[in-house]
């Protein structure tokens, strides 16, 4: 009991710099789930355990990740800081180029199509879009905008031509979660996640939910297009296609409840992973390279190996060595605030290009090592 009290009711809840330990713990858990979700996908069609893990994770982890992203976008949207949105779009461009190089190294002959936003890099593109859209719609009543975003997300599923072009479907489908985070105040949120009764109920809820995903893995995996959010309802199996809009609406509810449940069991004090939770963008960036190589070379592992690989990848790429280049990019201000009008700061453009070069070199070295090891195997 004393241990639980120390975890969920710590005396110190933030660092000297003001960062709250809780959110860094949460971000570490979320980025680990994202990485694990990608790696188990490699063996999902050959392993029932991988299918169970993938289906369960994708039922809630991306909505929760988007919610937290929206929660921390408050200041940028409030101050109409378009810089952050543009930076994420530039990171997408960098990831797109790196993935193109990876495909070339894997012996493929891909076309570099910037309008086709798929695979892992879709999230940073969507994140940039959500920032810019939210700034543009800042003065609209947020309650009405939230309801409209849900309605639009439900309707867009009927468009059979929707797909990976500028990931419009995913931007619209996940935007309600971003808006929810953007308009969630800290005090009521913390009151919920710190509530002991809610935490107890959440534990029972998650156990039951996991059991359901184990028992009905094949049936729930049919909802893959719903969880991914990138396809129209006609991508569902014929027998359930007419119910696509109902499944998406139900998923919004389940993902929200599951998200709250997961948030309620996250430790509130400082842990061994708290520091690493501050560097999620670097993990997201670099793990995409490894996942791409494994996917294109059709390298798969056993489930326990994929879990172990996810742990190693998260621990390595959340270190300062790998995080620094991405952190430099995020801190770059493309616009000169000293000018009354928005003017591109040439010095910072040079800085960002230089940083991109550093990342490309690091990524190239890493990629060569992975390919060499895979050939030896």
N, C-alpha and C positions, 0 to 999 in steps of 0.2 A: 504493500500500500504506500509506503514511504517513497519507493522508487517511482510509482505511478504519479504520486503527488509532485515529485521533483520534475518529472517529464512534462506534465500537463499544467502545473501551477508553479513554475520556476520563479525565483525571486528576481532574477535578471532576465529581461525579455528582449533586450536590444543591445547592440554593440556601442562602443564609444562614439562611432561615427553616425549613430542613429538608425542603422539598419536593424529591422526586426528579425530575430532568429527564426521565428515561425515561417515567414515567407521564404526565407532562404532554404529552410528544410523542405518546404512544400515544392519549391522549384527543383530541388535536387531529385526528389521522388518522381516528379513529373517527367523530367528529362530522362531519367533512368527508364521509366515506363515507355517513353517514346522510342528510345534506342532498342529496348527489349522487343517492343512491338514490331519494329522493322526486322530484327534478326530472326525472330520466330517465324516471320513470313517466309523465310528461305525454305523452311521445311513444313510449312503449313499443310500442303497437299499430300504429304507423305507421313505425317504424324498427327494422330488424334490429339495428343497433349498440346502440340504446337497450335493446333486449330482452336482448342479451348482457350489457351492463353491469349491468342490473337483476338478472338471474338470478344472475350471479356474486356480486354484492354481498350479496344476500339469502340466499345459501347459507351465509354465515358472519358478516356484520357485526353483526347484532342479537344472536346468541348471545355474541359476544365483548364487545359493549357491556354486556350483562347480567352477564357474568362479571366485568368490571372494576367494575361497580356493586356486585356482591356482595363483591368484594375490599375495597372501601373502606367497606363497611357493618359491618366487624368491630367497631369500637369502639361503635357505636350498639347493635348486637345484644348485645354482651357486657355493656354497662351497662344494658341494657333501656331504652334511650332511645326511647320511642315518639314523641317530639316530631318527629324527622326524618320518620318515616312519615306522620304527620298533615300535616306541612308539604307533602309531595309530593301528598297528596290535595287540599289546598287549592289548590296550583298547578294541579292537574287541573281543579278547579272554575273557576278563573280562565280557563284555556284554553278550557274549554267555553263560558263566557259570551262570550269574545272571538270564538270561532268562530261562535257564534250571531249576533253582531253583523255579522261578515264576511258570512255568508250573507244577512242582511237587506240589506246594502249592495250585494250582488251581484244583488239583485232577486228573491231566493228567499223563500219563506214557510215556514221550518223550524219544527219543534216542538222546544222545549228539553227533551230527554229525558236526564236525568242518568244513568239506568241503562244507556243504550246507549253503550258506551265503544268508539269506533272512531276511525279516522283517526289522525293523528299523536299526539294527546293520550293514547292508550292507554298509552304507555310510562310516563308519570309516575304514572298511576293504578296500574298494575301495580307500579311501584317502591315506592309507598307500601304496597301490599298485601304485597309481599315482605318489607319491613322489619318490619311488624307480625306477619306469619305466622312469620317467623324468630325474633322475640323470644318469641312464644308457644310455639314448639317448641324453644326453646334447650336445654332440659335433656334432650331426646331424643337417643339415640345418633345422631350425624350421618351415620355410614356407612349405618345402616339407613334413616335418613330420605332420604338421597340415592338409594338403590336404590328405595325406595318411591315417591319422586317421579317417577322414570323410568317405573316400571311404571304409575303413575296417568296420566302424560302419554300413554303408549301406549294405555291403555284408553279414555281420554276421547275419543279420535278416533272411536270406534264410536258415540258418542252423536250421533244425527242432529239433535238439537235444540240442540246447542251452538252458540254464536255470539258476538255482540258484547255480550250482556247482562253488564254488569260485567266484560267481557273475561275471563271465567272460563277459557276455553280457552287464551288466551295466558298468563295467570298460571300455569296448570298446566304448559303446554308448555315455557315458558322458565325455570320455577323451578329445574330441575336445574342450569342454568348459573349462576344466582344462588347456589345452595348450593355449587357447586364453587368459585366465587370466594370465598365466605364462609369456606370451610374450607381454602383454599390458603395455605400459609405462604410468607412472603416469600423465605426462603433457597433452598428447592428451586426456586421459580419463577424466581428470578434466575439460578440455576445453569443452568437450561434455556435461557433467552433469551440468556444470555451465551456459550453453548457455540458455538464456531466451526464445528464439524462439523455441528451441528444447523442452524445458519444457512445453511450451504452446501446441505445437503439440502433445507432449506425453500425456497430460491430455485428449485431444480430442480423441486420439488413444485408450487410456485405457477405456474411457467411451464407445466408440463404441464397443470395444472388449468385455467388460462386457455384453453389451446389446446382442451381438451375442451369448455369452455363455448362457444367460438367455433364449433367443428365441429358440436356437437349442441345448439345454442341452442333450437330449437323443441321438441325432446324434453325437455330439462331444464326448460324453462319450464312444462311440464305439471305440474311439482312445486311450482308457485307456492303452492297451499294448504298444502303441507308447510312451506315456508319462512316463510310468514306466521303459521302456528300458530293461526289463529283459526277454522278450519273443521273439520268432521268429514271423515272419509275419503271419504264419499259425494260430496264436492265435487270429487274427482278424476275424470278422464275414466274412463268405464265400463271400458275395457280394463285400467286399472291400479288401479282402486278396491280390488279384493280384496287388493292388495299394499300398501295404505296403511300398515299398521302396520310393515311391513318397511322401507318408504321412510323413515318417521319415525325408526326405530331407526338406519338407515344414515346419515341426516342428522345425528343426534347425534354419530356417530363422525367423519364428514367435517368437520362444523363445528368439532369440537374440534381435529382435526389442522390444519385450515386456520387456526384461531385461534392455535394455538401457532406455526405457520409465520410468520404476520403479525407476531406479537409478537417473534419472533426477529430480524426485519430492521429493527425500529424503532431509530433512533439512541438511544444511551445518554446522550449529553452534551447540553449546552445548544445549542439551534438557534434560528432566527429565529421558529419557531412555538411554542416552549416556553411562553412567557408566555400566549399565546392559548389554550393547552390547559387553562388553569386556569378558563376561563369557558365551558364547554360548555353549561351549562344555559340561558344567555341565547341562545345560537345555536339551541338546540333550540326554545325558546319562540317566538322572533321569526320563524324561518324557516317555522314552521308557518303563520303568517299569510299569507306570500307564496305558499306552496304552495297554501293553501286558495283564495286569490283566483284564481290561475292555473287551478286545477282547476275551480272553479265557473264561471268565465268561459270555460273551454275554450281557454285560451291555451297554446300549445305552441311549442317552439323546436327548432332543430337540435341535435344531440347536442353539438357543440363549444360552442354557446351555453349549453346547460344546464350543462356542465362549468365554463365561465367564470362563469356566474351563481352556481353553488355556491361557487366560490372567493371571489367578491365578497361573497356573503352571509355566509360564515363569517368573513371578515376584518373586515367591518363590525360584525357583531353580537357579536363576541368582544372588542370594544373596551370600555374601562371605562365609557363613557357608557351603553351598553346593558346591560352586565353588572351595574352597581351595584344597580338595583332588585331584580333576582332574587337577588343575593347578600344583600341586606338581608332578603329573605323567608326564605332558607335559614338565616340566623343567628338568626331570631326564636325565642325560647323561650316557648312557649305556657303552660308550667307554672311556677309559682313554687317554686323549689327550697328556699326558706327554710321552707316549710311542710312538715310531716311528711306530710300527705296531699296528693294532687294537687289543686291549686287553679288555676283559670284566671287568668292574669295579665292583668287588664283593660288595663293600659298597653300590653302587647305586642299585644293584640287590636286596639287603636286603631292601633298602628304598622303592623300588617299590612294593615288596611283602607286606611290612607293610602297605603301602598306600592302596593297594588292599583290605586288611583285614578291614581297616577303612570303605571303601566304601561299602563292603559287609554287615558290621554290620549296617551301616546307611540305606542301601537299605532294609535289613531284617526288621528293625523296621518300616520303611515306608510301606513296603509291608503288614506286619501284620495288621497295622492300616487300610489300604485300604480294605483288605479282611474282617476284622471285621465289617467295616462300610457297605460293600456290603451285608453281611449276615444279618445285622440288618435291612437293607432296604427291 
